[in-house]
Amino acid sequence: MDEPLDSGIAVGGGATASAPAFARFPARRPEPAPIVPRALNPQAPRTFPGRYGAPVAALDLGTNNCRLLVARPAGAGIRVIDAFSRIVRLGEGVAATGALSEEAIHRTLEALKICADKIAARPLAGGRYVATEACRRAANCQEFLARVRTETGLEIEIISTAEEARLVVSGCAPLLNPRVPYALVFDIGGGSTEIVLVRLERGKDRRRRQPRIIGSMSLPMGVVTLTDRFGGDVSPATYRTMVEEAAQALKPFERDYRLRRHIRTGRLQMLGSSGTVTTLAGIHLALPRYIRALVDGSSLTFDQIAAVSAHLAGLDLAGRAASPCVGRERADLVLSGCAILDAICETWPVGRLRVADRGVREGILFDLIHG
């Protein structure tokens, strides 16, 4: 679905060698002047638009969603002045074919044209436009991005899993409890799941604690890739297989960083940034429609997560689609997300997690405005 104007919401401070060749597409209109991001490299020098109040833009092209935020500085945080989100399923079928399909490319280009129009509608101090797992995997991604440049003028940068993890942490940092020294931050995406362990340390401003990434991993599974493999309406036995497969993939991270020792001493918090956790939070809150302001920053106990997941698993596809916080476009994906979340909760039984309706885009905006 498309996300309407989000004005007034303030946010606190490879591919296979056998993949089919990319089809040659004619340009639909003359090539526009590129909309080049002001800061593509996170280490590059940046202007500081905060002093002028000029807006900046962040675009996150994921395996499932195409999302844009335009925001301006608001004290130590940001204030969103325009937003767009559409489910495009860019990575649909990539796990099987190794390439982006023409149908997925068409859906994505239509969404990106809307984003380009929004970006061009106002003078910006800067922007950064990134793509993640689907483009990291697809053999024909460079051809796809060339077509994006031709048809929209957008220069999209494929970021690494490490940079994706850093941006998620940066975007979610204001929601972390400064009194708990360690945090497990995760983002269940369409094509992958990012797992990040951070330690909160005192920075230059000793009144605040800044997250320092200790370690991260990227699981090569997300809601689209798992659904492609197992389907969107699974039996209890298949669901359990999905959970166990995800849990097995998490074991090396626990072995390397021994998070359970911090759980035993109450020194680890958990934060989830993904459509899965925000959907479960919306259902738990019995919202008649999804309301970001009520979901972002809320908390879920693991018992509440289990109850909502069991409720969704007991519904058929039509029943899940009828839920106002799921909808038709996510009805076949939500159980895959629940399976990955169950594996995370079983591996690290913190007992409660903080819900974040923010992530890569907000991380980019904080970089551009306050970095």
DRENSEPA-507518 format. One line per field, with one value per residue (C-alpha): residue in three letters; chain; x, y, z; residue number from 1. Coordinates in steps of 0.02 Angstrom, whole numbers. Layout:
<sites>
r = ALA;...
c = A;...
X = X;...
Y = Y;...
Z = Z;...
k = NUM;...
</sites>
This chain:
<sites>
r = MET;ASP;GLU;PRO;LEU;ASP;SER;GLY;ILE;ALA;VAL;GLY;GLY;GLY;ALA;THR;ALA;SER;ALA;PRO;ALA;PHE;ALA;ARG;PHE;PRO;ALA;ARG;ARG;PRO;GLU;PRO;ALA;PRO;ILE;VAL;PRO;ARG;ALA;LEU;ASN;PRO;GLN;ALA;PRO;ARG;THR;PHE;PRO;GLY;ARG;TYR;GLY;ALA;PRO;VAL;ALA;ALA;LEU;ASP;LEU;GLY;THR;ASN;ASN;CYS;ARG;LEU;LEU;VAL;ALA;ARG;PRO;ALA;GLY;ALA;GLY;ILE;ARG;VAL;ILE;ASP;ALA;PHE;SER;ARG;ILE;VAL;ARG;LEU;GLY;GLU;GLY;VAL;ALA;ALA;THR;GLY;ALA;LEU;SER;GLU;GLU;ALA;ILE;HIS;ARG;THR;LEU;GLU;ALA;LEU;LYS;ILE;CYS;ALA;ASP;LYS;ILE;ALA;ALA;ARG;PRO;LEU;ALA;GLY;GLY;ARG;TYR;VAL;ALA;THR;GLU;ALA;CYS;ARG;ARG;ALA;ALA;ASN;CYS;GLN;GLU;PHE;LEU;ALA;ARG;VAL;ARG;THR;GLU;THR;GLY;LEU;GLU;ILE;GLU;ILE;ILE;SER;THR;ALA;GLU;GLU;ALA;ARG;LEU;VAL;VAL;SER;GLY;CYS;ALA;PRO;LEU;LEU;ASN;PRO;ARG;VAL;PRO;TYR;ALA;LEU;VAL;PHE;ASP;ILE;GLY;GLY;GLY;SER;THR;GLU;ILE;VAL;LEU;VAL;ARG;LEU;GLU;ARG;GLY;LYS;ASP;ARG;ARG;ARG;ARG;GLN;PRO;ARG;ILE;ILE;GLY;SER;MET;SER;LEU;PRO;MET;GLY;VAL;VAL;THR;LEU;THR;ASP;ARG;PHE;GLY;GLY;ASP;VAL;SER;PRO;ALA;THR;TYR;ARG;THR;MET;VAL;GLU;GLU;ALA;ALA;GLN;ALA;LEU;LYS;PRO;PHE;GLU;ARG;ASP;TYR;ARG;LEU;ARG;ARG;HIS;ILE;ARG;THR;GLY;ARG;LEU;GLN;MET;LEU;GLY;SER;SER;GLY;THR;VAL;THR;THR;LEU;ALA;GLY;ILE;HIS;LEU;ALA;LEU;PRO;ARG;TYR;ILE;ARG;ALA;LEU;VAL;ASP;GLY;SER;SER;LEU;THR;PHE;ASP;GLN;ILE;ALA;ALA;VAL;SER;ALA;HIS;LEU;ALA;GLY;LEU;ASP;LEU;ALA;GLY;ARG;ALA;ALA;SER;PRO;CYS;VAL;GLY;ARG;GLU;ARG;ALA;ASP;LEU;VAL;LEU;SER;GLY;CYS;ALA;ILE;LEU;ASP;ALA;ILE;CYS;GLU;THR;TRP;PRO;VAL;GLY;ARG;LEU;ARG;VAL;ALA;ASP;ARG;GLY;VAL;ARG;GLU;GLY;ILE;LEU;PHE;ASP;LEU;ILE;HIS;GLY
c = A;A;A;A;A;A;A;A;A;A;A;A;A;A;A;A;A;A;A;A;A;A;A;A;A;A;A;A;A;A;A;A;A;A;A;A;A;A;A;A;A;A;A;A;A;A;A;A;A;A;A;A;A;A;A;A;A;A;A;A;A;A;A;A;A;A;A;A;A;A;A;A;A;A;A;A;A;A;A;A;A;A;A;A;A;A;A;A;A;A;A;A;A;A;A;A;A;A;A;A;A;A;A;A;A;A;A;A;A;A;A;A;A;A;A;A;A;A;A;A;A;A;A;A;A;A;A;A;A;A;A;A;A;A;A;A;A;A;A;A;A;A;A;A;A;A;A;A;A;A;A;A;A;A;A;A;A;A;A;A;A;A;A;A;A;A;A;A;A;A;A;A;A;A;A;A;A;A;A;A;A;A;A;A;A;A;A;A;A;A;A;A;A;A;A;A;A;A;A;A;A;A;A;A;A;A;A;A;A;A;A;A;A;A;A;A;A;A;A;A;A;A;A;A;A;A;A;A;A;A;A;A;A;A;A;A;A;A;A;A;A;A;A;A;A;A;A;A;A;A;A;A;A;A;A;A;A;A;A;A;A;A;A;A;A;A;A;A;A;A;A;A;A;A;A;A;A;A;A;A;A;A;A;A;A;A;A;A;A;A;A;A;A;A;A;A;A;A;A;A;A;A;A;A;A;A;A;A;A;A;A;A;A;A;A;A;A;A;A;A;A;A;A;A;A;A;A;A;A;A;A;A;A;A;A;A;A;A;A;A;A;A;A;A;A;A;A;A;A;A;A;A;A;A;A;A;A;A;A;A;A;A;A;A;A;A;A;A;A;A;A
X = 0;52;96;17;94;165;179;205;277;433;567;678;847;1276;1206;1205;1299;1152;1031;934;1001;921;800;839;708;678;682;507;559;717;844;818;958;1015;958;1126;1134;1236;1325;1338;1485;1445;1625;1620;1613;1436;1352;1253;1077;1017;1073;966;817;826;748;841;779;810;754;765;733;716;668;486;460;507;508;546;557;585;623;694;789;688;806;907;789;697;523;450;369;334;331;293;291;236;254;342;416;570;653;509;584;765;811;757;813;955;880;749;592;520;358;450;554;398;314;470;497;319;351;520;443;328;478;575;429;420;607;600;452;555;734;836;999;1047;990;1044;953;1001;956;982;968;873;998;1145;1089;1020;1133;1044;1043;1165;1057;905;989;1041;860;812;935;864;680;683;848;881;1056;1031;1176;1186;1244;1330;1249;1366;1312;1129;1153;1237;1095;963;1052;1072;889;829;954;832;722;859;855;1016;1014;1037;1215;1190;1057;1012;938;862;775;673;676;610;769;876;872;1001;1057;1162;1238;1277;1348;1286;1433;1454;1502;1552;1385;1398;1211;1178;1239;1286;1272;1434;1415;1507;1454;1326;1268;1151;1040;1003;819;676;488;494;629;549;377;449;516;378;222;112;-10;89;47;102;239;305;299;404;529;545;576;706;798;808;862;1000;1063;1071;1181;1349;1307;1265;1423;1531;1455;1373;1221;1138;1261;1198;1017;1050;1114;979;1106;1030;880;800;732;645;637;529;356;336;354;255;115;110;110;-36;-137;-95;-155;-316;-296;-439;-304;-116;-64;124;120;46;158;330;411;285;335;286;317;365;200;107;211;171;-15;-27;79;-32;-186;-117;-65;-243;-315;-321;-252;-416;-427;-254;-290;-444;-340;-320;-138;-93;-191;-199;-21;61;-58;54;214;171;192;369;409;330;438;599;542;501;677;752;647;690;875;882;742;749;562;516;561;542;450;526;435;597;762;871;783;792;974;1011;918;1010;1175;1130;1060;1164;1313
Y = 0;180;280;454;616;589;773;821;658;699;568;588;633;-646;-693;-858;-873;-962;-819;-762;-609;-442;-390;-231;-101;54;218;284;466;568;547;678;760;639;672;637;607;738;606;430;379;380;433;577;758;825;992;1027;1071;1076;1256;1310;1197;1134;962;804;642;457;313;130;6;-162;-335;-304;-116;47;184;368;498;684;772;930;957;966;1001;844;743;756;803;708;822;695;506;367;178;44;-145;-186;-360;-321;-481;-597;-754;-697;-842;-965;-877;-765;-618;-482;-522;-402;-393;-344;-217;-136;-124;-49;78;141;170;251;375;434;450;548;668;697;727;851;943;1041;1104;982;1005;825;646;467;328;148;-30;-186;-375;-401;-293;-373;-544;-513;-544;-411;-276;-158;-160;-126;22;90;87;174;314;329;330;421;513;428;366;217;145;-39;-44;-186;-285;-198;-26;-80;-136;28;130;27;55;241;258;163;230;355;209;116;118;206;114;-57;-73;-196;-206;-334;-241;-338;-298;-434;-381;-453;-540;-545;-519;-405;-448;-319;-318;-145;-75;92;203;382;498;681;725;629;647;527;354;315;140;60;-93;-243;-369;-401;-537;-546;-700;-740;-758;-635;-633;-639;-771;-885;-864;-904;-1068;-1123;-1031;-907;-1028;-1160;-1307;-1306;-1432;-1324;-1170;-1261;-1309;-1125;-1077;-1213;-1165;-984;-1033;-1142;-994;-886;-1007;-941;-766;-829;-934;-785;-654;-754;-643;-760;-710;-531;-592;-685;-526;-412;-316;-347;-261;-306;-193;-250;-142;-224;-240;-403;-327;-171;-279;-386;-230;-157;-317;-329;-151;-195;-45;-19;37;47;204;232;352;216;75;157;148;26;-137;-319;-460;-627;-699;-565;-603;-788;-753;-641;-760;-906;-803;-764;-945;-998;-889;-931;-812;-718;-700;-626;-510;-446;-389;-200;-208;-346;-315;-408;-367;-437;-581;-713;-642;-617;-799;-803;-649;-728;-883;-781;-680;-839;-903;-741;-748;-930;-901;-747;-756;-574;-580;-411;-307;-126;-98;22;86;162;100;128;286;370;319;405;561;571;554;692;813;781;684
Z = 0;-21;134;131;189;362;406;586;649;747;775;926;929;-257;-394;-492;-655;-736;-705;-858;-947;-914;-1051;-1146;-1108;-1213;-1118;-1088;-1090;-1115;-978;-841;-747;-610;-433;-353;-164;-71;33;-39;69;256;289;164;224;235;241;399;340;520;542;395;425;245;214;163;86;121;11;61;-80;4;-53;-10;10;-72;60;56;195;176;339;414;578;739;884;914;805;639;583;436;307;170;160;39;57;-64;-63;-227;-192;-292;-231;-273;-349;-335;-221;-355;-515;-459;-552;-533;-633;-760;-661;-502;-597;-670;-498;-423;-561;-541;-355;-386;-509;-370;-254;-385;-408;-220;-211;-355;-280;-153;-137;-33;60;22;7;5;-89;-51;-99;5;-7;-171;-264;-173;-236;-411;-559;-661;-529;-615;-771;-663;-577;-747;-799;-636;-679;-855;-807;-640;-623;-456;-417;-303;-204;-154;26;118;258;382;323;329;509;555;481;572;738;702;659;812;939;1020;1075;1169;1359;1415;1583;1501;1437;1294;1157;1027;879;735;572;487;306;145;89;245;433;513;690;783;957;1025;1185;1248;1293;1347;1206;1204;1281;1445;1474;1331;1289;1109;1035;979;867;938;807;673;557;409;397;214;252;261;240;49;33;164;86;-85;-14;105;45;133;214;306;420;602;559;417;527;657;521;475;657;681;521;576;752;681;580;738;836;772;832;1007;1008;959;1074;1217;1233;1357;1493;1479;1484;1647;1727;1656;1550;1378;1299;1133;996;838;682;550;478;574;747;704;633;790;898;801;820;1005;1030;936;822;698;575;586;681;682;830;941;880;869;1040;1113;1196;1176;1299;1226;1289;1192;1037;1054;1075;921;816;866;822;649;620;660;521;337;207;192;380;392;246;338;486;471;528;403;244;80;24;181;218;140;215;398;454;385;488;642;618;612;764;860;824;889;1047;1079;1052;1165;1296;1352;1385;1309;1159;1106;942;815;662;599;533;379;319;489;504;339;393;560;464;343;471;626;560
k = 1;2;3;4;5;6;7;8;9;10;11;12;13;14;15;16;17;18;19;20;21;22;23;24;25;26;27;28;29;30;31;32;33;34;35;36;37;38;39;40;41;42;43;44;45;46;47;48;49;50;51;52;53;54;55;56;57;58;59;60;61;62;63;64;65;66;67;68;69;70;71;72;73;74;75;76;77;78;79;80;81;82;83;84;85;86;87;88;89;90;91;92;93;94;95;96;97;98;99;100;101;102;103;104;105;106;107;108;109;110;111;112;113;114;115;116;117;118;119;120;121;122;123;124;125;126;127;128;129;130;131;132;133;134;135;136;137;138;139;140;141;142;143;144;145;146;147;148;149;150;151;152;153;154;155;156;157;158;159;160;161;162;163;164;165;166;167;168;169;170;171;172;173;174;175;176;177;178;179;180;181;182;183;184;185;186;187;188;189;190;191;192;193;194;195;196;197;198;199;200;201;202;203;204;205;206;207;208;209;210;211;212;213;214;215;216;217;218;219;220;221;222;223;224;225;226;227;228;229;230;231;232;233;234;235;236;237;238;239;240;241;242;243;244;245;246;247;248;249;250;251;252;253;254;255;256;257;258;259;260;261;262;263;264;265;266;267;268;269;270;271;272;273;274;275;276;277;278;279;280;281;282;283;284;285;286;287;288;289;290;291;292;293;294;295;296;297;298;299;300;301;302;303;304;305;306;307;308;309;310;311;312;313;314;315;316;317;318;319;320;321;322;323;324;325;326;327;328;329;330;331;332;333;334;335;336;337;338;339;340;341;342;343;344;345;346;347;348;349;350;351;352;353;354;355;356;357;358;359;360;361;362;363;364;365;366;367;368;369;370;371
</sites>
